[in-house]
Amino acid sequence: MTTAFISYAAVDKDAHDQIAIWQRQGLLGRVPIGYEPPDWRPTDFSDRFPTSSQLTGADKVILVVGEKTNKYLQIGTELDAAIAAGQEIIWVKNPGAASHDVPSAAAAIPETPFTAADLQGAL
């Protein structure tokens, strides 16, 4: 069974909440989706960020791109860990985000529209 992890900044919690609603409604299929609440993450230096077992154990990572996502060290750390582990990255854009907000490590990956049907298809 495929599993997924949501990587998002605290300011994009609304997008995480929408994905969680779609999951509870069964609109994303039967894919278990984990996440590490942003307020549980350290906020100092990127080399001190722990890599969550939920992240490293997932088959796919859903990256929520919001305003200034490319500036958040924790998001970059999670993205780098996922890429190093060979996990598939699926990224969706939260309203208000622009193309320059996409972390460079994800720039070559096509955007998945932020709808339940499109996300289910990507999962």
ROKOLLO-937188 format. One record per residue (C-alpha): x, y, z; residue number from 1. Coordinates in nm, 2 decimals, decimal comma, padded with zeros to 4 digits. Layout:
N
<pt><px>X</px><py>Y</py><pz>Z</pz><seq>NUM</seq></pt>
...
This chain:
123
<pt><px>00,00</px><py>00,00</py><pz>00,00</pz><seq>1</seq></pt>
<pt><px>00,13</px><py>00,35</py><pz>-00,09</pz><seq>2</seq></pt>
<pt><px>00,18</px><py>00,59</py><pz>00,19</pz><seq>3</seq></pt>
<pt><px>00,23</px><py>00,97</py><pz>00,18</pz><seq>4</seq></pt>
<pt><px>00,37</px><py>01,25</py><pz>00,40</pz><seq>5</seq></pt>
<pt><px>00,26</px><py>01,62</py><pz>00,38</pz><seq>6</seq></pt>
<pt><px>00,54</px><py>01,87</py><pz>00,40</pz><seq>7</seq></pt>
<pt><px>00,40</px><py>02,22</py><pz>00,47</pz><seq>8</seq></pt>
<pt><px>00,48</px><py>02,54</py><pz>00,65</pz><seq>9</seq></pt>
<pt><px>00,26</px><py>02,65</py><pz>00,94</pz><seq>10</seq></pt>
<pt><px>00,13</px><py>02,94</py><pz>00,74</pz><seq>11</seq></pt>
<pt><px>-00,01</px><py>02,68</py><pz>00,49</pz><seq>12</seq></pt>
<pt><px>-00,20</px><py>02,48</py><pz>00,75</pz><seq>13</seq></pt>
<pt><px>-00,53</px><py>02,55</py><pz>00,57</pz><seq>14</seq></pt>
<pt><px>-00,40</px><py>02,35</py><pz>00,27</pz><seq>15</seq></pt>
<pt><px>-00,30</px><py>02,07</py><pz>00,50</pz><seq>16</seq></pt>
<pt><px>-00,64</px><py>02,08</py><pz>00,66</pz><seq>17</seq></pt>
<pt><px>-00,81</px><py>02,06</py><pz>00,32</pz><seq>18</seq></pt>
<pt><px>-00,61</px><py>01,75</py><pz>00,23</pz><seq>19</seq></pt>
<pt><px>-00,70</px><py>01,59</py><pz>00,57</pz><seq>20</seq></pt>
<pt><px>-01,07</px><py>01,66</py><pz>00,50</pz><seq>21</seq></pt>
<pt><px>-01,04</px><py>01,50</py><pz>00,16</pz><seq>22</seq></pt>
<pt><px>-00,87</px><py>01,20</py><pz>00,31</pz><seq>23</seq></pt>
<pt><px>-01,14</px><py>01,16</py><pz>00,58</pz><seq>24</seq></pt>
<pt><px>-01,41</px><py>01,19</py><pz>00,31</pz><seq>25</seq></pt>
<pt><px>-01,24</px><py>00,91</py><pz>00,12</pz><seq>26</seq></pt>
<pt><px>-01,17</px><py>01,13</py><pz>-00,18</pz><seq>27</seq></pt>
<pt><px>-00,80</px><py>01,04</py><pz>-00,19</pz><seq>28</seq></pt>
<pt><px>-00,84</px><py>00,67</py><pz>-00,19</pz><seq>29</seq></pt>
<pt><px>-00,70</px><py>00,46</py><pz>00,08</pz><seq>30</seq></pt>
<pt><px>-00,36</px><py>00,62</py><pz>00,10</pz><seq>31</seq></pt>
<pt><px>-00,25</px><py>00,68</py><pz>00,46</pz><seq>32</seq></pt>
<pt><px>-00,11</px><py>01,03</py><pz>00,49</pz><seq>33</seq></pt>
<pt><px>00,12</px><py>01,14</py><pz>00,77</pz><seq>34</seq></pt>
<pt><px>00,25</px><py>01,48</py><pz>00,87</pz><seq>35</seq></pt>
<pt><px>00,47</px><py>01,64</py><pz>01,14</pz><seq>36</seq></pt>
<pt><px>00,29</px><py>01,95</py><pz>01,28</pz><seq>37</seq></pt>
<pt><px>00,51</px><py>02,26</py><pz>01,21</pz><seq>38</seq></pt>
<pt><px>00,49</px><py>02,37</py><pz>01,57</pz><seq>39</seq></pt>
<pt><px>00,66</px><py>02,04</py><pz>01,67</pz><seq>40</seq></pt>
<pt><px>00,96</px><py>02,11</py><pz>01,45</pz><seq>41</seq></pt>
<pt><px>01,27</px><py>02,28</py><pz>01,57</pz><seq>42</seq></pt>
<pt><px>01,31</px><py>02,64</py><pz>01,44</pz><seq>43</seq></pt>
<pt><px>01,69</px><py>02,69</py><pz>01,46</pz><seq>44</seq></pt>
<pt><px>01,94</px><py>02,55</py><pz>01,20</pz><seq>45</seq></pt>
<pt><px>01,85</px><py>02,31</py><pz>00,91</pz><seq>46</seq></pt>
<pt><px>02,13</px><py>02,07</py><pz>01,01</pz><seq>47</seq></pt>
<pt><px>01,95</px><py>02,02</py><pz>01,35</pz><seq>48</seq></pt>
<pt><px>01,61</px><py>01,93</py><pz>01,20</pz><seq>49</seq></pt>
<pt><px>01,53</px><py>01,57</py><pz>01,27</pz><seq>50</seq></pt>
<pt><px>01,40</px><py>01,37</py><pz>00,98</pz><seq>51</seq></pt>
<pt><px>01,06</px><py>01,23</py><pz>01,08</pz><seq>52</seq></pt>
<pt><px>01,01</px><py>00,86</py><pz>01,05</pz><seq>53</seq></pt>
<pt><px>00,68</px><py>00,94</py><pz>00,89</pz><seq>54</seq></pt>
<pt><px>00,87</px><py>01,13</py><pz>00,62</pz><seq>55</seq></pt>
<pt><px>01,13</px><py>00,87</py><pz>00,56</pz><seq>56</seq></pt>
<pt><px>00,88</px><py>00,58</py><pz>00,58</pz><seq>57</seq></pt>
<pt><px>00,65</px><py>00,74</py><pz>00,32</pz><seq>58</seq></pt>
<pt><px>00,64</px><py>00,64</py><pz>-00,05</pz><seq>59</seq></pt>
<pt><px>00,54</px><py>00,98</py><pz>-00,17</pz><seq>60</seq></pt>
<pt><px>00,57</px><py>01,34</py><pz>-00,03</pz><seq>61</seq></pt>
<pt><px>00,30</px><py>01,60</py><pz>-00,09</pz><seq>62</seq></pt>
<pt><px>00,47</px><py>01,94</py><pz>-00,08</pz><seq>63</seq></pt>
<pt><px>00,23</px><py>02,23</py><pz>-00,02</pz><seq>64</seq></pt>
<pt><px>00,38</px><py>02,53</py><pz>-00,18</pz><seq>65</seq></pt>
<pt><px>00,27</px><py>02,86</py><pz>-00,03</pz><seq>66</seq></pt>
<pt><px>00,40</px><py>03,21</py><pz>-00,02</pz><seq>67</seq></pt>
<pt><px>00,78</px><py>03,20</py><pz>00,05</pz><seq>68</seq></pt>
<pt><px>00,79</px><py>02,82</py><pz>00,09</pz><seq>69</seq></pt>
<pt><px>01,13</px><py>02,83</py><pz>-00,07</pz><seq>70</seq></pt>
<pt><px>01,26</px><py>03,03</py><pz>00,23</pz><seq>71</seq></pt>
<pt><px>01,16</px><py>02,78</py><pz>00,50</pz><seq>72</seq></pt>
<pt><px>01,46</px><py>02,57</py><pz>00,61</pz><seq>73</seq></pt>
<pt><px>01,25</px><py>02,28</py><pz>00,74</pz><seq>74</seq></pt>
<pt><px>01,07</px><py>02,24</py><pz>00,41</pz><seq>75</seq></pt>
<pt><px>01,40</px><py>02,24</py><pz>00,23</pz><seq>76</seq></pt>
<pt><px>01,53</px><py>01,98</py><pz>00,47</pz><seq>77</seq></pt>
<pt><px>01,23</px><py>01,75</py><pz>00,43</pz><seq>78</seq></pt>
<pt><px>01,24</px><py>01,80</py><pz>00,05</pz><seq>79</seq></pt>
<pt><px>01,61</px><py>01,71</py><pz>00,04</pz><seq>80</seq></pt>
<pt><px>01,56</px><py>01,40</py><pz>00,26</pz><seq>81</seq></pt>
<pt><px>01,28</px><py>01,29</py><pz>00,03</pz><seq>82</seq></pt>
<pt><px>01,48</px><py>01,33</py><pz>-00,29</pz><seq>83</seq></pt>
<pt><px>01,78</px><py>01,16</py><pz>-00,13</pz><seq>84</seq></pt>
<pt><px>01,55</px><py>00,86</py><pz>-00,04</pz><seq>85</seq></pt>
<pt><px>01,41</px><py>00,85</py><pz>-00,39</pz><seq>86</seq></pt>
<pt><px>01,06</px><py>00,93</py><pz>-00,28</pz><seq>87</seq></pt>
<pt><px>00,82</px><py>01,07</py><pz>-00,54</pz><seq>88</seq></pt>
<pt><px>00,74</px><py>01,44</py><pz>-00,48</pz><seq>89</seq></pt>
<pt><px>00,39</px><py>01,57</py><pz>-00,55</pz><seq>90</seq></pt>
<pt><px>00,36</px><py>01,94</py><pz>-00,51</pz><seq>91</seq></pt>
<pt><px>00,04</px><py>02,15</py><pz>-00,50</pz><seq>92</seq></pt>
<pt><px>00,02</px><py>02,53</py><pz>-00,48</pz><seq>93</seq></pt>
<pt><px>-00,18</px><py>02,70</py><pz>-00,20</pz><seq>94</seq></pt>
<pt><px>-00,37</px><py>03,00</py><pz>-00,33</pz><seq>95</seq></pt>
<pt><px>-00,15</px><py>03,31</py><pz>-00,31</pz><seq>96</seq></pt>
<pt><px>00,17</px><py>03,13</py><pz>-00,40</pz><seq>97</seq></pt>
<pt><px>00,37</px><py>03,22</py><pz>-00,70</pz><seq>98</seq></pt>
<pt><px>00,61</px><py>03,02</py><pz>-00,92</pz><seq>99</seq></pt>
<pt><px>00,90</px><py>03,18</py><pz>-00,74</pz><seq>100</seq></pt>
<pt><px>00,78</px><py>03,02</py><pz>-00,41</pz><seq>101</seq></pt>
<pt><px>00,86</px><py>02,67</py><pz>-00,54</pz><seq>102</seq></pt>
<pt><px>01,18</px><py>02,54</py><pz>-00,39</pz><seq>103</seq></pt>
<pt><px>01,44</px><py>02,49</py><pz>-00,66</pz><seq>104</seq></pt>
<pt><px>01,46</px><py>02,12</py><pz>-00,58</pz><seq>105</seq></pt>
<pt><px>01,10</px><py>02,08</py><pz>-00,69</pz><seq>106</seq></pt>
<pt><px>01,10</px><py>02,32</py><pz>-00,98</pz><seq>107</seq></pt>
<pt><px>01,14</px><py>02,05</py><pz>-01,24</pz><seq>108</seq></pt>
<pt><px>00,85</px><py>01,85</py><pz>-01,11</pz><seq>109</seq></pt>
<pt><px>00,52</px><py>01,93</py><pz>-01,27</pz><seq>110</seq></pt>
<pt><px>00,26</px><py>02,09</py><pz>-01,04</pz><seq>111</seq></pt>
<pt><px>-00,04</px><py>01,89</py><pz>-00,94</pz><seq>112</seq></pt>
<pt><px>-00,36</px><py>02,10</py><pz>-00,94</pz><seq>113</seq></pt>
<pt><px>-00,49</px><py>02,14</py><pz>-00,58</pz><seq>114</seq></pt>
<pt><px>-00,81</px><py>01,94</py><pz>-00,62</pz><seq>115</seq></pt>
<pt><px>-00,91</px><py>01,61</py><pz>-00,46</pz><seq>116</seq></pt>
<pt><px>-00,94</px><py>01,43</py><pz>-00,79</pz><seq>117</seq></pt>
<pt><px>-00,60</px><py>01,55</py><pz>-00,92</pz><seq>118</seq></pt>
<pt><px>-00,43</px><py>01,47</py><pz>-00,59</pz><seq>119</seq></pt>
<pt><px>-00,59</px><py>01,12</py><pz>-00,58</pz><seq>120</seq></pt>
<pt><px>-00,47</px><py>01,06</py><pz>-00,93</pz><seq>121</seq></pt>
<pt><px>-00,11</px><py>01,16</py><pz>-00,83</pz><seq>122</seq></pt>
<pt><px>-00,12</px><py>00,93</py><pz>-00,53</pz><seq>123</seq></pt>
